[in-house]
Amino acid sequence: MGTVLKLKSLTKSTGTTRALAPYRPARDPFQSGPRPPSRERCSLIWIENFLTLRTTRVGVRGYFSDWFQVLSGVPQGSVLGPLLFLLFVNELPSWIANKMRLFADDTKVWAYIRTTENSQSLQKDLDSLTTWSNEWLLHFNPDKCKITHIGHKFDTKYYMLDNTDNTRKVELQSTSVEKDLGVFTTDSLKPSLQCQKSAAKAISVLGIVRRNFRKLNVNEFLLIYKSYIRPHLEYCVQA
């Protein structure tokens, strides 16, 4: 019936600053076009100052490298960082023809595969995503991208260009089970694996409680059970 692609975005860490999204300054909005209101102007200047003229260095056991300029990314742990990243990738769905879901740096694309044209459309979407990533310097990692066939057995293969070598195509790995946001999804869409994993995790936590708490009354056990064991049994599992 359909095919789901999970694309993993590649982020890099440089010293004490984590590169989440490249910053590409365009033409100065205050020198061309209509002049924005003062509040918007102040906000843009504030964000520009937040992103530009930053430096960082690497420290290991009390020894530090020289300072060097950071030309892309946002400071790690900042409040504006996630917001700016969302604004940066907000246009990504408009580049493809099929459906897409975004969560942080994870991208999922899916399509109904009934004919060869449907498969070609999905491959075109992958090519479009590669074009977008090359243009905005936020590359996907083909080695971490996977494909899941749900409800059909068509012999379809999909490729992405390597971000380090645009002439080399990488075939996406096909998988029957994928863990996403703590949920195990299989190509049969059966929830049995998720239930088994949840029960195994709850039993493991229960064993830790038994080894570390020799004596517990009813109220103490209920508190620990509701806080550390029950959430594993109820997370994305139908009662």
Secondary structure as GFF3:
##gff-version 3
##sequence-region A 1 239
A	DSSP	beta_strand	2	8	.	.	.	ID=ss1
A	DSSP	beta_strand	12	14	.	.	.	ID=ss2
A	DSSP	beta_strand	17	19	.	.	.	ID=ss3
A	DSSP	alpha_helix	38	51	.	.	.	ID=ss4
A	DSSP	beta_strand	54	56	.	.	.	ID=ss5
A	DSSP	beta_strand	59	60	.	.	.	ID=ss6
A	DSSP	beta_strand	63	64	.	.	.	ID=ss7
A	DSSP	beta_strand	68	70	.	.	.	ID=ss8
A	DSSP	alpha_helix	80	89	.	.	.	ID=ss9
A	DSSP	three_ten_helix	92	95	.	.	.	ID=ss10
A	DSSP	beta_strand	99	103	.	.	.	ID=ss11
A	DSSP	beta_strand	106	112	.	.	.	ID=ss12
A	DSSP	alpha_helix	116	136	.	.	.	ID=ss13
A	DSSP	three_ten_helix	142	144	.	.	.	ID=ss14
A	DSSP	beta_strand	146	150	.	.	.	ID=ss15
A	DSSP	beta_strand	159	161	.	.	.	ID=ss16
A	DSSP	beta_strand	169	171	.	.	.	ID=ss17
A	DSSP	beta_strand	173	174	.	.	.	ID=ss18
A	DSSP	beta_strand	177	180	.	.	.	ID=ss19
A	DSSP	beta_strand	183	186	.	.	.	ID=ss20
A	DSSP	alpha_helix	192	212	.	.	.	ID=ss21
A	DSSP	alpha_helix	218	224	.	.	.	ID=ss22
A	DSSP	pi_helix	225	229	.	.	.	ID=ss23
A	DSSP	alpha_helix	230	234	.	.	.	ID=ss24
###
